[in-house]
Amino acid sequence: MKSLQRKQLMSIICCLLFFSAACAPVLAGSLTLEAALTAAESSHPDLLYAQAERDSAVANRDIANSRQDASVNFEGILRSGRPSAGNRDITGDNSVRLTARKTLYDFGRSSNAELAARYEMGAREADLTTVLDKRRLEIMARYFDVLLADMQYTVDNELMAVHYVSFDQGKDRLERGQISGIELAGLESRYHDTLLKRNASAQKQRITRALLANAMNRPGDLPGDLEDPILPGNQRVLPDFEALLPMLLENNSRLRAQQDALAASQKILESLRAETGPTLDAEVQTADYSRTAVTRDNLSAGLILSWPLYQGNRTDSRIAREIAQINKLQAGAEKLKMELTQALLETCLDITQLQNAARSAALKNAEYRDLQLERSRGLYELELKSNLGTSMVETADARMRTRNIEYQLALSFARLEALTGRSLQTGNNP
């Protein structure tokens, strides 16, 4: 009897090794969480789009800053005309002019446009930070998905091996008349069910690796072995919600982007309202003429005051449109505050639940499964019961549950850091 049980155990182990080798994913070297997170700043399409938006805002700022730059124009004129006095014949009246002009003061047009461009650039910089945080969170989540897929495959593979051995031994027991054909059919059906589940787990291993490769901006370059991170940051003490809320309102990148966009729109409105005011320019001109006249100057300088008296409905329409934009941005900012405050509360509650009840339950379950495994080993040695394979499966499943809690906790802390504007530390260190 004892030799039969040992044979059964060796059969399970051999099956595990065979099926693991047959269905393991293609390996391309070991990968750490720290190394995976460094890919967050690679040229991913989301990051490239945010960088292009930021570059566009920089260009708009430079355009706004150049509104009061001096301009120099050259004119060459070929024409002929009849003088009003003296010789009445048509004669040439050609000229060349070099004119330099600079706006000295435009009563708020340029200054408000410059401030609007700076606020817009700040908004785009905040958007870039949001994209980087999102990329890091995505990579971290996909990394943990791969680890869980590998663990699930191990559990399903071990369970399938146990049922395969039971089915294989059932055929011998049928020949000896120890079980019926219906019982053997039940063993075979259970084996095929677990085989199907194991194959699905193997497919998920490849799917999760493909998703991780895409998150790292390496499509098609599936990672192989992944190192299970230690995650020491999971042990940190969670600050009170009341202490975190001011940090969110002050530092959250999404909220800063919305607020900067609102400030930019307000400055654009002020610039538009200044369009009805005057402008004061300084002008210097030098010229040369083919026909002399006492009223012409070869060199002149002066101040030019321009005051638009009537512009139709153009300015009023643009002002009305900008006011509507300001109202929309204000409503969006208030809604975003509510959403972010709710997200902060839920994240804090998730961390509290994971650190306390969920972690404790998972650890107690793991301890129980370890004790059960030791008990099964003892019974196996005493030849009283042969459920060692099932106990090994349950122990592996308990370990997966424990690690899943730690992965969820690491992601929750990472989300908390992104919400409050704190930098996401590699590996989620405190």
BAFILUM-127236 format. One record per residue (C-alpha): residue in three letters; x, y, z; residue number from 1. Coordinates in Angstrom, 3 decimals, always signed. Layout:
N
REC / ALA / X / Y / Z / NUM
...
//
This chain:
430
REC / MET / +0.000 / +0.000 / +0.000 / 1
REC / LYS / +2.806 / +2.399 / +0.915 / 2
REC / SER / +4.675 / +1.690 / -2.314 / 3
REC / LEU / +1.455 / +2.350 / -4.246 / 4
REC / GLN / +1.060 / +5.734 / -2.591 / 5
REC / ARG / +4.658 / +6.626 / -3.365 / 6
REC / LYS / +4.082 / +5.635 / -6.949 / 7
REC / GLN / +1.000 / +7.858 / -6.977 / 8
REC / LEU / +3.014 / +10.806 / -5.621 / 9
REC / MET / +5.782 / +10.290 / -8.177 / 10
REC / SER / +3.161 / +10.154 / -10.925 / 11
REC / ILE / +1.756 / +13.512 / -9.805 / 12
REC / ILE / +5.204 / +15.100 / -9.728 / 13
REC / CYS / +6.108 / +13.745 / -13.172 / 14
REC / CYS / +2.824 / +15.018 / -14.586 / 15
REC / LEU / +3.417 / +18.446 / -13.111 / 16
REC / LEU / +6.881 / +18.677 / -14.654 / 17
REC / PHE / +5.681 / +17.424 / -18.040 / 18
REC / PHE / +2.662 / +19.680 / -18.333 / 19
REC / SER / +4.568 / +22.723 / -17.045 / 20
REC / ALA / +7.262 / +22.243 / -19.661 / 21
REC / ALA / +4.734 / +21.648 / -22.420 / 22
REC / CYS / +2.627 / +24.727 / -21.768 / 23
REC / ALA / +5.094 / +27.282 / -20.355 / 24
REC / PRO / +5.223 / +30.588 / -22.246 / 25
REC / VAL / +8.170 / +31.518 / -24.443 / 26
REC / LEU / +10.773 / +33.148 / -22.203 / 27
REC / ALA / +12.802 / +36.194 / -23.133 / 28
REC / GLY / +14.738 / +36.838 / -19.912 / 29
REC / SER / +13.770 / +37.831 / -16.370 / 30
REC / LEU / +11.974 / +41.144 / -15.768 / 31
REC / THR / +11.663 / +43.180 / -12.563 / 32
REC / LEU / +8.949 / +45.663 / -11.655 / 33
REC / GLU / +11.543 / +48.453 / -11.465 / 34
REC / ALA / +12.736 / +47.698 / -14.987 / 35
REC / ALA / +9.175 / +47.543 / -16.289 / 36
REC / LEU / +8.305 / +50.941 / -14.777 / 37
REC / THR / +11.239 / +52.598 / -16.548 / 38
REC / ALA / +9.344 / +52.005 / -19.795 / 39
REC / ALA / +6.677 / +54.490 / -18.673 / 40
REC / GLU / +8.614 / +57.345 / -20.281 / 41
REC / SER / +9.208 / +55.552 / -23.572 / 42
REC / SER / +7.653 / +56.848 / -26.781 / 43
REC / HIS / +4.178 / +55.438 / -26.173 / 44
REC / PRO / +1.413 / +56.975 / -28.361 / 45
REC / ASP / -0.366 / +58.420 / -25.298 / 46
REC / LEU / +2.841 / +60.086 / -24.132 / 47
REC / LEU / +3.696 / +61.366 / -27.608 / 48
REC / TYR / +0.237 / +62.938 / -27.895 / 49
REC / ALA / +0.603 / +64.695 / -24.523 / 50
REC / GLN / +4.071 / +65.918 / -25.472 / 51
REC / ALA / +2.740 / +67.285 / -28.768 / 52
REC / GLU / +0.005 / +69.157 / -26.874 / 53
REC / ARG / +2.637 / +70.599 / -24.545 / 54
REC / ASP / +4.844 / +71.643 / -27.488 / 55
REC / SER / +1.843 / +73.317 / -29.120 / 56
REC / ALA / +1.217 / +75.276 / -25.910 / 57
REC / VAL / +4.866 / +76.352 / -25.842 / 58
REC / ALA / +4.538 / +77.615 / -29.408 / 59
REC / ASN / +1.378 / +79.548 / -28.495 / 60
REC / ARG / +3.227 / +81.120 / -25.576 / 61
REC / ASP / +6.040 / +82.228 / -27.890 / 62
REC / ILE / +3.487 / +83.672 / -30.314 / 63
REC / ALA / +1.830 / +85.621 / -27.511 / 64
REC / ASN / +5.198 / +86.893 / -26.260 / 65
REC / SER / +6.046 / +88.187 / -29.733 / 66
REC / ARG / +2.917 / +90.324 / -30.148 / 67
REC / GLN / +4.802 / +93.491 / -29.178 / 68
REC / ASP / +8.002 / +92.656 / -31.057 / 69
REC / ALA / +9.251 / +95.334 / -33.430 / 70
REC / SER / +8.530 / +94.918 / -37.143 / 71
REC / VAL / +10.637 / +96.198 / -40.031 / 72
REC / ASN / +9.116 / +96.459 / -43.508 / 73
REC / PHE / +10.590 / +97.417 / -46.865 / 74
REC / GLU / +8.473 / +98.890 / -49.662 / 75
REC / GLY / +9.458 / +99.579 / -53.253 / 76
REC / ILE / +6.904 / +101.523 / -55.271 / 77
REC / LEU / +6.864 / +102.129 / -59.046 / 78
REC / ARG / +4.193 / +104.570 / -60.142 / 79
REC / SER / +3.566 / +107.690 / -62.201 / 80
REC / GLY / +1.268 / +110.672 / -61.749 / 81
REC / ARG / +0.429 / +114.221 / -62.774 / 82
REC / PRO / +1.522 / +116.933 / -60.305 / 83
REC / SER / -1.163 / +119.294 / -58.956 / 84
REC / ALA / +1.034 / +122.351 / -59.620 / 85
REC / GLY / +3.767 / +123.327 / -62.076 / 86
REC / ASN / +4.453 / +120.902 / -64.891 / 87
REC / ARG / +1.176 / +119.101 / -65.676 / 88
REC / ASP / +2.805 / +116.259 / -67.596 / 89
REC / ILE / +2.645 / +112.728 / -66.188 / 90
REC / THR / +5.977 / +111.950 / -64.534 / 91
REC / GLY / +7.490 / +109.113 / -62.508 / 92
REC / ASP / +6.861 / +109.114 / -58.762 / 93
REC / ASN / +8.847 / +106.109 / -57.569 / 94
REC / SER / +9.985 / +105.541 / -53.987 / 95
REC / VAL / +11.580 / +103.108 / -51.553 / 96
REC / ARG / +10.741 / +103.020 / -47.830 / 97
REC / LEU / +12.127 / +101.277 / -44.797 / 98
REC / THR / +9.714 / +101.385 / -41.854 / 99
REC / ALA / +10.284 / +100.140 / -38.298 / 100
REC / ARG / +7.318 / +99.975 / -35.927 / 101
REC / LYS / +6.896 / +98.757 / -32.367 / 102
REC / THR / +3.816 / +98.684 / -30.171 / 103
REC / LEU / +4.536 / +100.520 / -26.942 / 104
REC / TYR / +1.264 / +99.904 / -25.181 / 105
REC / ASP / -1.953 / +98.126 / -26.109 / 106
REC / PHE / -3.845 / +98.486 / -22.815 / 107
REC / GLY / -3.855 / +94.786 / -21.851 / 108
REC / ARG / -4.153 / +92.963 / -25.148 / 109
REC / SER / -0.648 / +91.464 / -25.196 / 110
REC / SER / -0.081 / +91.049 / -21.454 / 111
REC / ASN / -3.312 / +89.084 / -20.993 / 112
REC / ALA / -2.619 / +87.000 / -24.095 / 113
REC / GLU / +0.826 / +86.145 / -22.702 / 114
REC / LEU / -0.628 / +85.139 / -19.329 / 115
REC / ALA / -3.284 / +83.034 / -21.067 / 116
REC / ALA / -0.581 / +81.217 / -23.047 / 117
REC / ARG / +1.443 / +80.559 / -19.888 / 118
REC / TYR / -1.572 / +79.125 / -18.079 / 119
REC / GLU / -2.324 / +76.962 / -21.123 / 120
REC / MET / +1.233 / +75.664 / -21.111 / 121
REC / GLY / +0.872 / +74.863 / -17.395 / 122
REC / ALA / -2.281 / +72.907 / -18.162 / 123
REC / ARG / -0.522 / +70.875 / -20.817 / 124
REC / GLU / +2.404 / +70.181 / -18.473 / 125
REC / ALA / -0.075 / +68.903 / -15.893 / 126
REC / ASP / -1.688 / +66.715 / -18.559 / 127
REC / LEU / +1.734 / +65.261 / -19.324 / 128
REC / THR / +2.166 / +64.388 / -15.641 / 129
REC / THR / -1.259 / +62.723 / -15.669 / 130
REC / VAL / -0.302 / +60.604 / -18.663 / 131
REC / LEU / +2.970 / +59.526 / -17.023 / 132
REC / ASP / +1.138 / +58.527 / -13.835 / 133
REC / LYS / -1.424 / +56.624 / -15.881 / 134
REC / ARG / +1.330 / +54.835 / -17.791 / 135
REC / ARG / +3.047 / +53.748 / -14.559 / 136
REC / LEU / -0.199 / +52.498 / -13.067 / 137
REC / GLU / -1.022 / +50.602 / -16.257 / 138
REC / ILE / +2.395 / +48.923 / -16.341 / 139
REC / MET / +2.166 / +48.015 / -12.658 / 140
REC / ALA / -1.318 / +46.540 / -13.071 / 141
REC / ARG / -0.320 / +44.529 / -16.135 / 142
REC / TYR / +2.809 / +43.286 / -14.358 / 143
REC / PHE / +0.731 / +41.973 / -11.463 / 144
REC / ASP / -1.739 / +40.407 / -13.914 / 145
REC / VAL / +1.087 / +38.342 / -15.381 / 146
REC / LEU / +2.225 / +37.162 / -11.936 / 147
REC / LEU / -1.327 / +36.163 / -11.020 / 148
REC / ALA / -1.795 / +34.392 / -14.355 / 149
REC / ASP / +1.372 / +32.384 / -13.704 / 150
REC / MET / +0.167 / +31.460 / -10.215 / 151
REC / GLN / -3.273 / +30.489 / -11.503 / 152
REC / TYR / -1.655 / +28.310 / -14.133 / 153
REC / THR / +0.395 / +26.557 / -11.428 / 154
REC / VAL / -2.746 / +25.876 / -9.372 / 155
REC / ASP / -4.737 / +24.612 / -12.357 / 156
REC / ASN / -1.810 / +22.549 / -13.629 / 157
REC / GLU / -1.344 / +20.841 / -10.255 / 158
REC / LEU / -5.063 / +20.124 / -9.964 / 159
REC / MET / -5.172 / +18.726 / -13.486 / 160
REC / ALA / -2.208 / +16.461 / -12.700 / 161
REC / VAL / -3.960 / +15.154 / -9.588 / 162
REC / HIS / -7.110 / +14.295 / -11.567 / 163
REC / TYR / -5.050 / +12.771 / -14.356 / 164
REC / VAL / -3.378 / +10.394 / -11.908 / 165
REC / SER / -6.763 / +9.526 / -10.378 / 166
REC / PHE / -8.155 / +8.782 / -13.833 / 167
REC / ASP / -5.084 / +6.755 / -14.853 / 168
REC / GLN / -5.226 / +4.681 / -11.684 / 169
REC / GLY / -8.984 / +4.340 / -12.088 / 170
REC / LYS / -8.441 / +2.333 / -15.263 / 171
REC / ASP / -6.388 / -0.211 / -13.295 / 172
REC / ARG / -8.997 / -0.283 / -10.557 / 173
REC / LEU / -11.717 / -0.916 / -13.119 / 174
REC / GLU / -9.831 / -3.930 / -14.420 / 175
REC / ARG / -9.577 / -5.248 / -10.871 / 176
REC / GLY / -13.291 / -4.649 / -10.335 / 177
REC / GLN / -12.777 / -2.070 / -7.587 / 178
REC / ILE / -14.837 / +0.649 / -9.339 / 179
REC / SER / -17.601 / +0.710 / -11.924 / 180
REC / GLY / -17.503 / +2.083 / -15.444 / 181
REC / ILE / -19.671 / +5.036 / -14.374 / 182
REC / GLU / -17.179 / +5.956 / -11.654 / 183
REC / LEU / -14.337 / +5.802 / -14.174 / 184
REC / ALA / -16.306 / +8.018 / -16.545 / 185
REC / GLY / -16.701 / +10.502 / -13.696 / 186
REC / LEU / -12.933 / +10.504 / -13.101 / 187
REC / GLU / -12.299 / +11.020 / -16.800 / 188
REC / SER / -14.831 / +13.869 / -17.015 / 189
REC / ARG / -13.267 / +15.615 / -14.015 / 190
REC / TYR / -9.812 / +15.288 / -15.580 / 191
REC / HIS / -10.950 / +16.793 / -18.894 / 192
REC / ASP / -12.673 / +19.673 / -17.095 / 193
REC / THR / -9.490 / +20.543 / -15.219 / 194
REC / LEU / -7.448 / +20.088 / -18.397 / 195
REC / LEU / -9.682 / +22.604 / -20.170 / 196
REC / LYS / -9.271 / +25.057 / -17.286 / 197
REC / ARG / -5.504 / +24.542 / -17.263 / 198
REC / ASN / -5.314 / +25.252 / -21.003 / 199
REC / ALA / -7.339 / +28.445 / -20.513 / 200
REC / SER / -4.871 / +29.492 / -17.818 / 201
REC / ALA / -1.993 / +28.880 / -20.216 / 202
REC / GLN / -3.682 / +31.119 / -22.783 / 203
REC / LYS / -4.145 / +33.824 / -20.153 / 204
REC / GLN / -0.414 / +33.679 / -19.454 / 205
REC / ARG / +0.286 / +34.752 / -23.017 / 206
REC / ILE / -2.556 / +37.275 / -23.126 / 207
REC / THR / -1.406 / +39.052 / -19.963 / 208
REC / ARG / +2.169 / +39.107 / -21.246 / 209
REC / ALA / +1.006 / +40.655 / -24.517 / 210
REC / LEU / -0.895 / +43.335 / -22.583 / 211
REC / LEU / +2.197 / +44.038 / -20.473 / 212
REC / ALA / +4.326 / +44.299 / -23.613 / 213
REC / ASN / +1.854 / +46.815 / -25.079 / 214
REC / ALA / +1.809 / +48.819 / -21.838 / 215
REC / MET / +5.618 / +48.951 / -21.961 / 216
REC / ASN / +5.422 / +50.076 / -25.611 / 217
REC / ARG / +7.045 / +46.848 / -26.787 / 218
REC / PRO / +4.254 / +45.170 / -28.769 / 219
REC / GLY / +5.106 / +41.618 / -29.725 / 220
REC / ASP / +8.084 / +41.443 / -27.333 / 221
REC / LEU / +6.516 / +39.203 / -24.711 / 222
REC / PRO / +8.410 / +39.112 / -21.389 / 223
REC / GLY / +9.398 / +35.773 / -19.922 / 224
REC / ASP / +9.985 / +35.246 / -16.205 / 225
REC / LEU / +8.823 / +38.038 / -13.912 / 226
REC / GLU / +10.331 / +38.562 / -10.483 / 227
REC / ASP / +7.807 / +38.807 / -7.674 / 228
REC / PRO / +8.447 / +42.228 / -6.032 / 229
REC / ILE / +8.834 / +42.567 / -2.272 / 230
REC / LEU / +6.636 / +45.704 / -2.053 / 231
REC / PRO / +7.852 / +47.122 / +1.286 / 232
REC / GLY / +5.695 / +50.211 / +0.736 / 233
REC / ASN / +2.622 / +48.142 / +1.546 / 234
REC / GLN / +3.561 / +48.363 / +5.223 / 235
REC / ARG / +3.359 / +52.181 / +5.407 / 236
REC / VAL / +0.790 / +53.880 / +7.611 / 237
REC / LEU / -2.115 / +55.403 / +5.715 / 238
REC / PRO / -2.609 / +59.126 / +6.527 / 239
REC / ASP / -6.074 / +60.332 / +7.481 / 240
REC / PHE / -8.452 / +61.263 / +4.687 / 241
REC / GLU / -8.729 / +64.793 / +6.104 / 242
REC / ALA / -4.941 / +65.201 / +5.778 / 243
REC / LEU / -4.863 / +63.863 / +2.218 / 244
REC / LEU / -7.722 / +65.971 / +0.851 / 245
REC / PRO / -5.824 / +69.322 / +0.896 / 246
REC / MET / -2.909 / +67.614 / -0.871 / 247
REC / LEU / -5.265 / +66.415 / -3.592 / 248
REC / LEU / -6.853 / +69.841 / -4.083 / 249
REC / GLU / -3.443 / +71.484 / -4.306 / 250
REC / ASN / -1.326 / +68.960 / -6.213 / 251
REC / ASN / -3.543 / +66.711 / -8.315 / 252
REC / SER / -2.359 / +67.022 / -11.918 / 253
REC / ARG / -5.819 / +66.642 / -13.482 / 254
REC / LEU / -7.246 / +69.344 / -11.227 / 255
REC / ARG / -4.279 / +71.637 / -11.887 / 256
REC / ALA / -4.771 / +71.210 / -15.629 / 257
REC / GLN / -8.458 / +72.134 / -15.310 / 258
REC / GLN / -7.700 / +75.148 / -13.122 / 259
REC / ASP / -4.936 / +76.386 / -15.449 / 260
REC / ALA / -7.245 / +76.010 / -18.445 / 261
REC / LEU / -9.858 / +78.074 / -16.583 / 262
REC / ALA / -7.290 / +80.772 / -15.741 / 263
REC / ALA / -6.147 / +80.831 / -19.372 / 264
REC / SER / -9.724 / +81.326 / -20.575 / 265
REC / GLN / -10.235 / +84.185 / -18.116 / 266
REC / LYS / -7.104 / +85.951 / -19.409 / 267
REC / ILE / -8.260 / +85.448 / -22.988 / 268
REC / LEU / -11.537 / +87.133 / -22.017 / 269
REC / GLU / -9.649 / +90.109 / -20.575 / 270
REC / SER / -7.554 / +90.326 / -23.743 / 271
REC / LEU / -10.690 / +90.323 / -25.898 / 272
REC / ARG / -12.261 / +93.076 / -23.843 / 273
REC / ALA / -9.128 / +95.166 / -24.395 / 274
REC / GLU / -9.675 / +94.930 / -28.169 / 275
REC / THR / -11.980 / +97.987 / -27.939 / 276
REC / GLY / -9.173 / +100.072 / -26.406 / 277
REC / PRO / -6.407 / +102.028 / -28.156 / 278
REC / THR / -2.887 / +101.019 / -29.118 / 279
REC / LEU / +0.186 / +103.230 / -29.042 / 280
REC / ASP / +2.952 / +102.522 / -31.573 / 281
REC / ALA / +6.341 / +104.102 / -32.245 / 282
REC / GLU / +7.390 / +104.335 / -35.890 / 283
REC / VAL / +10.645 / +105.299 / -37.622 / 284
REC / GLN / +10.763 / +105.582 / -41.407 / 285
REC / THR / +13.445 / +106.379 / -43.937 / 286
REC / ALA / +12.587 / +106.863 / -47.605 / 287
REC / ASP / +13.940 / +108.004 / -50.950 / 288
REC / TYR / +11.836 / +109.423 / -53.772 / 289
REC / SER / +12.421 / +109.853 / -57.506 / 290
REC / ARG / +10.518 / +113.177 / -57.380 / 291
REC / THR / +11.237 / +115.747 / -54.732 / 292
REC / ALA / +8.566 / +117.636 / -52.849 / 293
REC / VAL / +8.610 / +119.949 / -49.859 / 294
REC / THR / +6.052 / +117.793 / -47.994 / 295
REC / ARG / +8.186 / +114.640 / -48.117 / 296
REC / ASP / +10.640 / +113.525 / -45.430 / 297
REC / ASN / +13.602 / +111.295 / -46.071 / 298
REC / LEU / +13.701 / +110.446 / -42.347 / 299
REC / SER / +10.789 / +110.615 / -39.916 / 300
REC / ALA / +9.800 / +109.340 / -36.472 / 301
REC / GLY / +6.602 / +109.572 / -34.498 / 302
REC / LEU / +3.996 / +108.080 / -32.182 / 303
REC / ILE / +0.790 / +106.593 / -33.587 / 304
REC / LEU / -2.355 / +106.254 / -31.477 / 305
REC / SER / -4.970 / +103.917 / -32.967 / 306
REC / TRP / -8.419 / +103.667 / -31.424 / 307
REC / PRO / -11.043 / +101.379 / -32.947 / 308
REC / LEU / -14.365 / +103.181 / -32.804 / 309
REC / TYR / -16.566 / +100.542 / -34.390 / 310
REC / GLN / -15.917 / +96.835 / -35.088 / 311
REC / GLY / -19.397 / +95.545 / -35.620 / 312
REC / ASN / -20.372 / +92.468 / -33.606 / 313
REC / ARG / -17.045 / +90.655 / -33.996 / 314
REC / THR / -15.573 / +91.453 / -30.574 / 315
REC / ASP / -18.849 / +91.015 / -28.685 / 316
REC / SER / -19.394 / +87.586 / -30.248 / 317
REC / ARG / -15.909 / +86.413 / -29.312 / 318
REC / ILE / -16.413 / +87.700 / -25.751 / 319
REC / ALA / -19.721 / +85.831 / -25.456 / 320
REC / ARG / -18.107 / +82.632 / -26.708 / 321
REC / GLU / -15.251 / +82.943 / -24.185 / 322
REC / ILE / -17.688 / +83.572 / -21.322 / 323
REC / ALA / -19.488 / +80.346 / -22.253 / 324
REC / GLN / -16.123 / +78.548 / -22.286 / 325
REC / ILE / -15.325 / +79.900 / -18.804 / 326
REC / ASN / -18.671 / +78.681 / -17.477 / 327
REC / LYS / -18.049 / +75.258 / -18.965 / 328
REC / LEU / -14.563 / +75.031 / -17.447 / 329
REC / GLN / -15.830 / +76.160 / -14.038 / 330
REC / ALA / -18.517 / +73.488 / -14.071 / 331
REC / GLY / -15.945 / +70.913 / -15.181 / 332
REC / ALA / -13.579 / +71.907 / -12.369 / 333
REC / GLU / -16.298 / +71.531 / -9.724 / 334
REC / LYS / -17.353 / +68.162 / -11.101 / 335
REC / LEU / -13.747 / +66.985 / -11.227 / 336
REC / LYS / -13.262 / +67.988 / -7.579 / 337
REC / MET / -16.211 / +65.825 / -6.593 / 338
REC / GLU / -14.956 / +62.878 / -8.637 / 339
REC / LEU / -11.412 / +63.117 / -7.292 / 340
REC / THR / -12.615 / +63.507 / -3.692 / 341
REC / GLN / -14.755 / +60.398 / -4.094 / 342
REC / ALA / -11.856 / +58.515 / -5.688 / 343
REC / LEU / -9.598 / +59.523 / -2.792 / 344
REC / LEU / -12.133 / +58.323 / -0.226 / 345
REC / GLU / -12.647 / +54.986 / -1.987 / 346
REC / THR / -8.894 / +54.479 / -2.348 / 347
REC / CYS / -8.329 / +55.156 / +1.360 / 348
REC / LEU / -11.097 / +52.721 / +2.274 / 349
REC / ASP / -9.659 / +50.096 / -0.084 / 350
REC / ILE / -6.218 / +50.427 / +1.517 / 351
REC / THR / -7.696 / +50.154 / +5.017 / 352
REC / GLN / -9.677 / +47.069 / +4.033 / 353
REC / LEU / -6.712 / +45.436 / +2.319 / 354
REC / GLN / -4.245 / +46.175 / +5.123 / 355
REC / ASN / -6.540 / +44.882 / +7.822 / 356
REC / ALA / -9.377 / +42.457 / +7.092 / 357
REC / ALA / -8.386 / +41.195 / +3.621 / 358
REC / ARG / -4.705 / +40.666 / +4.464 / 359
REC / SER / -5.570 / +38.994 / +7.776 / 360
REC / ALA / -8.088 / +36.659 / +6.142 / 361
REC / ALA / -5.638 / +35.691 / +3.402 / 362
REC / LEU / -2.846 / +35.013 / +5.894 / 363
REC / LYS / -5.114 / +32.904 / +8.116 / 364
REC / ASN / -6.251 / +30.934 / +5.093 / 365
REC / ALA / -2.610 / +30.376 / +4.069 / 366
REC / GLU / -1.730 / +29.238 / +7.585 / 367
REC / TYR / -4.651 / +26.818 / +7.577 / 368
REC / ARG / -3.644 / +25.411 / +4.201 / 369
REC / ASP / -0.066 / +24.924 / +5.412 / 370
REC / LEU / -1.319 / +23.032 / +8.446 / 371
REC / GLN / -3.641 / +21.001 / +6.249 / 372
REC / LEU / -0.737 / +20.160 / +3.950 / 373
REC / GLU / +1.364 / +18.966 / +6.896 / 374
REC / ARG / -1.574 / +16.894 / +8.133 / 375
REC / SER / -2.016 / +15.364 / +4.673 / 376
REC / ARG / +1.684 / +14.497 / +4.576 / 377
REC / GLY / +1.371 / +12.822 / +7.969 / 378
REC / LEU / -1.671 / +10.817 / +6.928 / 379
REC / TYR / +0.059 / +9.884 / +3.700 / 380
REC / GLU / +3.083 / +8.540 / +5.581 / 381
REC / LEU / +0.751 / +6.578 / +7.877 / 382
REC / GLU / -1.059 / +5.198 / +4.803 / 383
REC / LEU / -4.396 / +6.413 / +6.157 / 384
REC / LYS / -5.389 / +8.863 / +3.444 / 385
REC / SER / -3.958 / +9.906 / +0.080 / 386
REC / ASN / -5.170 / +13.493 / -0.535 / 387
REC / LEU / -1.683 / +15.005 / -0.574 / 388
REC / GLY / -2.028 / +16.257 / -4.151 / 389
REC / THR / -5.243 / +18.138 / -3.381 / 390
REC / SER / -3.654 / +19.728 / -0.305 / 391
REC / MET / -0.716 / +20.927 / -2.425 / 392
REC / VAL / -3.166 / +22.549 / -4.835 / 393
REC / GLU / -5.038 / +24.271 / -2.012 / 394
REC / THR / -1.755 / +25.554 / -0.556 / 395
REC / ALA / -0.732 / +27.060 / -3.904 / 396
REC / ASP / -4.169 / +28.650 / -4.240 / 397
REC / ALA / -3.853 / +30.189 / -0.761 / 398
REC / ARG / -0.468 / +31.662 / -1.654 / 399
REC / MET / -1.953 / +33.182 / -4.810 / 400
REC / ARG / -4.728 / +34.754 / -2.754 / 401
REC / THR / -2.193 / +36.248 / -0.344 / 402
REC / ARG / -0.064 / +37.734 / -3.116 / 403
REC / ASN / -3.151 / +39.101 / -4.876 / 404
REC / ILE / -3.966 / +41.110 / -1.740 / 405
REC / GLU / -0.448 / +42.597 / -1.761 / 406
REC / TYR / -0.695 / +43.467 / -5.460 / 407
REC / GLN / -4.030 / +45.213 / -4.924 / 408
REC / LEU / -2.544 / +47.093 / -1.982 / 409
REC / ALA / +0.472 / +48.231 / -4.012 / 410
REC / LEU / -1.799 / +49.491 / -6.785 / 411
REC / SER / -4.039 / +51.304 / -4.301 / 412
REC / PHE / -1.046 / +53.098 / -2.773 / 413
REC / ALA / +0.152 / +54.003 / -6.281 / 414
REC / ARG / -3.271 / +55.452 / -7.115 / 415
REC / LEU / -3.208 / +57.387 / -3.840 / 416
REC / GLU / +0.159 / +58.907 / -4.754 / 417
REC / ALA / -1.127 / +59.876 / -8.189 / 418
REC / LEU / -4.263 / +61.441 / -6.704 / 419
REC / THR / -2.355 / +63.519 / -4.163 / 420
REC / GLY / +0.354 / +64.584 / -6.594 / 421
REC / ARG / +3.123 / +62.623 / -4.928 / 422
REC / SER / +5.612 / +61.000 / -7.273 / 423
REC / LEU / +5.086 / +57.283 / -7.875 / 424
REC / GLN / +8.132 / +55.587 / -6.412 / 425
REC / THR / +9.579 / +52.657 / -8.368 / 426
REC / GLY / +8.534 / +49.441 / -6.717 / 427
REC / ASN / +6.053 / +51.403 / -4.593 / 428
REC / ASN / +8.608 / +52.184 / -1.893 / 429
REC / PRO / +7.553 / +54.661 / +0.783 / 430
//
